[in-house]
Amino acid sequence: MRPICAATVLVTGAGLAAAAAGSPPILAAAMLLLGVGWNLALIAGSALLTNGVPTRQRPRLEGYGEVGMGIAAAGGGVICGPVMDTGGYSSLALSGAAVATLILPIAWNWSTRRATQ
C-alpha cells in the first residue's frame, strides 16, 4: 500500500467533512473516507516501519509505532476540543485536512523512493 494513497483519501475525507455543513449523506461519505484513509495509513505505515528490519526486531518496532500513535492521538484529543469550540466542526475538519496535506509530500517522497529501489 502506498502512503500517498492513504494521505489522499484522508485529505479528501477531511475536506468533504468540512464541506458537509449539516448534510448527513455527505457527512456519512466523509466519515467513510476518513475511516478508510485511516486504515490505509495504518497499513502503509506499518509496512514502512518494519520493511527491511530483521524479523526478531519487528515486534519491538511495532510497539514503538503503537506508542507513537497513542501519543499522537492523545495530543490530537487535547487540541481538537479548543479548535472545535472556537471554530466549529468545519474548522476542525479543515485543520485535519491541512495536517494530512502536510503529510502528502512526505508520502510522495516515500512512495517514489520505494518505487526506485
Secondary structure as the mmCIF struct_conf table of DSSP 4:
data_model
#
loop_
_struct_conf.conf_type_id
_struct_conf.id
_struct_conf.beg_label_comp_id
_struct_conf.beg_label_asym_id
_struct_conf.beg_label_seq_id
_struct_conf.end_label_comp_id
_struct_conf.end_label_asym_id
_struct_conf.end_label_seq_id
HELX_RH_AL_P HELX_RH_AL_P1 PRO A 3 ALA A 19
TURN_TY1_P TURN_TY1_P1 ALA A 21 GLY A 22
HELX_RH_AL_P HELX_RH_AL_P2 PRO A 24 THR A 50
TURN_TY1_P TURN_TY1_P2 ASN A 51 GLY A 52
BEND BEND1 VAL A 53 VAL A 53
HELX_RH_3T_P HELX_RH_3T_P1 THR A 55 GLN A 57
HELX_RH_AL_P HELX_RH_AL_P3 ARG A 58 THR A 116
#
